[in-house]
Amino acid sequence: MKRLLVLFTGGTIASGQGDGGKAPSKKRVDELSVRLHEALAGLPDVELVTAAPWGIPGLDSSSLRPSHWMEMTRLIAAELETGLSGVLVLHGTDTMANTASWMDLCFGSLPIPMILTGSQLTLDYVPEDALVNLRGAARACCFAPGGVWVYFNWKLFPGRSAHKRNSMNPDAFVSLGEPPLHFEPAWGLSGQASAGKRTLAVGYPRELDRLFNNPQRLNLVGERIRPVLCLPGCQPAFLGTEEFLILVGYGAGNADPAVLRQVAETYRDCQVKPQIIACSQAEEGRKEPDGYADVGLAGLKSEGFTVWGQQSYSLEFVHALCCYALATGLPPGPVLGRFLAPC
């Protein structure tokens, strides 16, 4: 018997058209529930466990914050204590990659698939992409490899690499740094009812207890994690209380020397300087922030900062990794070093 947890969180997939625009709708959630059962009808050995962490019809994903991630993490962890074969999260696309990155950090080591999906178009459209994604993601939950994935337009994108590139087109997501998996036609055959893996994950990674014991730490994200988009002629602002600076520069990881001087001056007298994650507005390719003199973000090492390179990870993952390090209360270096390389 497969035991699948399905989370209805809201988003476009659960929305309808109204006078004020698209918004989550109970009517659409009810329809999705019916269609979900239809998608799994050929797999009689599947038990569905459903939950709505923020009620029905849920929230637009632009409203979600790290505190919502924590609530979802608690819910999944509690169900894992009973045992799960897979998790399906119906989610808005705007911050789906952010949530997927967080879930990858929390649950990516487990041997079961955890899949997030949604839609660009509501069920009011003809044609629409909601049911195609719902059906495919539901079947993938029974057959796909373990790990956290975003399922969209017949493809599975690794949670830590998923990135929304298109604001409206149904082919919305790409995978940065590693290729996606494609839906296997055999997953869609009713006759494959007994072919899927029956792995049952019981229990959650115990490092998550550090999150559950100190949930208030995620409330500090706004003052402890500072993402900075470097644009020509613009001077960023810093509080001086940051523990993590995500500096999104240019090219290989470069920035205006004036920005580097401002960072150095802001934290010159701080006994503990923030961790610098040197990133780039260039989506693809490995970043090398120590490749250029004067403008390379790695130059902040000479001012006593620890500088980490983004490498090929998405900005969504870098942000989630900083949130995870902050929330666990572990020394930031070892947590960042699980994925990033020091410059």
ZIMOBEL-V234015 format. One record per residue. N is the residue number from 1. RES is the residue in one small letter. PSI is psi as a letter, one per 20 degrees, with the letter a starting at -180 (NA if undefined). D_FIRST is the distance of its C-alpha to the first C-alpha in Angstrom with 2 decimals. Layout:
n,res,psi,d_first
N,RES,PSI,D_FIRST
N,RES,PSI,D_FIRST
This chain:
n,res,psi,d_first
1,m,p,0.00
2,k,p,3.78
3,r,o,6.45
4,l,p,9.70
5,l,p,13.09
6,v,p,15.81
7,l,p,19.40
8,f,o,22.25
9,t,i,25.35
10,g,b,27.91
11,g,r,29.89
12,t,h,31.23
13,i,h,27.93
14,a,j,28.05
15,s,r,31.81
16,g,r,34.42
17,q,p,38.11
18,g,a,40.49
19,d,h,44.19
20,g,j,43.76
21,g,a,41.38
22,k,q,37.62
23,a,q,35.70
24,p,q,32.18
25,s,p,31.86
26,k,h,29.71
27,k,g,30.10
28,r,h,28.57
29,v,g,25.61
30,d,g,24.94
31,e,g,25.21
32,l,h,22.83
33,s,g,20.17
34,v,g,20.69
35,r,h,20.72
36,l,g,17.51
37,h,h,15.65
38,e,h,17.69
39,a,h,16.77
40,l,j,13.05
41,a,h,13.96
42,g,j,13.55
43,l,n,9.84
44,p,i,8.61
45,d,k,4.84
46,v,p,5.80
47,e,p,7.03
48,l,p,10.49
49,v,o,12.70
50,t,q,16.25
51,a,q,19.44
52,a,n,23.01
53,p,h,24.76
54,w,k,28.17
55,g,r,27.73
56,i,p,27.71
57,p,j,28.95
58,g,a,28.96
59,l,q,31.50
60,d,p,33.12
61,s,i,32.05
62,s,i,35.75
63,s,i,35.73
64,l,q,33.09
65,r,r,34.43
66,p,h,33.16
67,s,h,32.82
68,h,h,30.16
69,w,g,28.32
70,m,g,28.47
71,e,g,27.00
72,m,g,24.04
73,t,g,23.66
74,r,g,23.71
75,l,g,21.06
76,i,g,18.61
77,a,g,19.60
78,a,g,19.04
79,e,h,15.42
80,l,h,14.99
81,e,h,16.29
82,t,h,13.20
83,g,p,10.97
84,l,q,10.00
85,s,i,8.69
86,g,r,11.59
87,v,p,14.50
88,l,p,16.55
89,v,o,20.09
90,l,o,22.42
91,h,q,25.79
92,g,q,29.44
93,t,h,30.76
94,d,g,33.89
95,t,k,32.35
96,m,g,28.91
97,a,h,30.04
98,n,g,31.26
99,t,h,28.00
100,a,h,26.11
101,s,g,28.65
102,w,g,28.17
103,m,h,24.37
104,d,g,24.92
105,l,h,27.19
106,c,g,24.86
107,f,j,21.45
108,g,i,22.39
109,s,i,21.98
110,l,q,18.23
111,p,j,16.10
112,i,q,13.90
113,p,p,15.43
114,m,o,17.17
115,i,p,18.93
116,l,p,21.89
117,t,r,23.31
118,g,b,26.03
119,s,q,28.95
120,q,h,32.67
121,l,q,33.41
122,t,r,32.53
123,l,i,31.19
124,d,h,34.87
125,y,q,35.72
126,v,o,35.94
127,p,r,34.36
128,e,r,32.00
129,d,i,29.48
130,a,g,27.06
131,l,h,24.78
132,v,g,24.96
133,n,h,23.78
134,l,g,21.13
135,r,g,19.55
136,g,g,19.91
137,a,h,18.57
138,a,g,15.43
139,r,h,14.75
140,a,h,15.89
141,c,h,13.37
142,c,i,10.73
143,f,h,13.29
144,a,r,16.17
145,p,r,17.34
146,g,q,17.02
147,g,r,19.76
148,v,p,21.16
149,w,q,22.21
150,v,p,24.20
151,y,p,23.26
152,f,p,26.33
153,n,l,27.93
154,w,j,25.54
155,k,q,25.78
156,l,o,23.91
157,f,p,26.45
158,p,p,25.96
159,g,h,26.04
160,r,i,29.12
161,s,i,30.97
162,a,q,30.24
163,h,p,33.41
164,k,o,34.31
165,r,h,37.39
166,n,p,37.99
167,s,h,38.48
168,m,h,37.87
169,n,q,36.84
170,p,h,33.21
171,d,m,33.28
172,a,h,33.58
173,f,q,32.08
174,v,r,33.14
175,s,p,32.07
176,l,p,34.87
177,g,i,35.34
178,e,q,32.37
179,p,q,31.15
180,p,r,28.17
181,l,q,25.37
182,h,q,25.33
183,f,p,22.54
184,e,p,21.58
185,p,h,22.17
186,a,h,19.38
187,w,h,16.85
188,g,j,18.26
189,l,p,17.90
190,s,h,15.75
191,g,i,15.95
192,q,k,14.03
193,a,h,10.62
194,s,j,9.64
195,a,h,12.07
196,g,q,10.66
197,k,q,10.33
198,r,k,7.27
199,t,p,9.75
200,l,o,9.18
201,a,p,12.62
202,v,p,13.94
203,g,r,17.45
204,y,r,19.83
205,p,p,23.00
206,r,i,25.58
207,e,h,28.34
208,l,h,26.98
209,d,h,28.43
210,r,h,31.77
211,l,g,30.90
212,f,h,29.71
213,n,i,32.82
214,n,l,35.24
215,p,h,33.93
216,q,i,37.53
217,r,h,38.17
218,l,i,36.49
219,n,i,39.19
220,l,j,41.66
221,v,g,40.39
222,g,h,43.28
223,e,i,45.96
224,r,i,44.44
225,i,p,42.96
226,r,o,45.42
227,p,p,44.60
228,v,o,47.89
229,l,o,48.40
230,c,p,51.61
231,l,q,53.78
232,p,p,57.40
233,g,i,59.88
234,c,p,57.38
235,q,o,57.46
236,p,r,54.22
237,a,q,54.32
238,f,q,52.91
239,l,h,52.65
240,g,i,53.31
241,t,j,50.36
242,e,q,47.72
243,e,h,45.61
244,f,p,44.22
245,l,o,46.15
246,i,n,44.27
247,l,o,47.28
248,v,n,46.51
249,g,b,49.50
250,y,r,50.45
251,g,c,49.86
252,a,i,48.99
253,g,l,48.99
254,n,r,52.54
255,a,r,54.28
256,d,p,57.76
257,p,h,59.64
258,a,h,60.56
259,v,g,56.92
260,l,g,56.72
261,r,h,59.94
262,q,g,58.64
263,v,g,55.50
264,a,g,57.66
265,e,h,60.15
266,t,h,57.64
267,y,j,56.10
268,r,h,59.18
269,d,j,59.71
270,c,p,56.06
271,q,h,55.39
272,v,o,51.73
273,k,q,51.40
274,p,q,48.28
275,q,p,45.98
276,i,p,46.84
277,i,o,44.15
278,a,o,46.15
279,c,r,44.50
280,s,q,45.68
281,q,i,45.67
282,a,o,45.16
283,e,g,41.43
284,e,q,41.14
285,g,q,42.53
286,r,p,42.77
287,k,q,45.08
288,e,m,48.10
289,p,i,49.75
290,d,j,52.19
291,g,i,53.40
292,y,p,56.27
293,a,q,59.15
294,d,g,60.09
295,v,i,57.23
296,g,p,54.19
297,l,h,52.04
298,a,i,51.90
299,g,i,55.56
300,l,i,54.54
301,k,h,53.97
302,s,i,57.75
303,e,j,57.66
304,g,j,55.36
305,f,q,51.99
306,t,p,48.84
307,v,p,47.80
308,w,q,44.41
309,g,q,43.87
310,q,h,41.20
311,q,c,40.70
312,s,j,38.35
313,y,q,36.01
314,s,q,35.95
315,l,h,37.94
316,e,g,34.83
317,f,g,33.37
318,v,g,36.73
319,h,g,36.92
320,a,h,33.40
321,l,g,34.25
322,c,g,37.42
323,c,g,35.59
324,y,g,33.12
325,a,g,36.07
326,l,g,37.91
327,a,h,35.05
328,t,h,34.24
329,g,j,37.95
330,l,q,37.79
331,p,p,40.84
332,p,h,40.50
333,g,g,41.67
334,p,h,38.87
335,v,g,36.21
336,l,h,37.92
337,g,i,38.54
338,r,h,34.86
339,f,h,35.17
340,l,r,38.82
341,a,p,41.91
342,p,q,45.13
343,c,NA,48.16
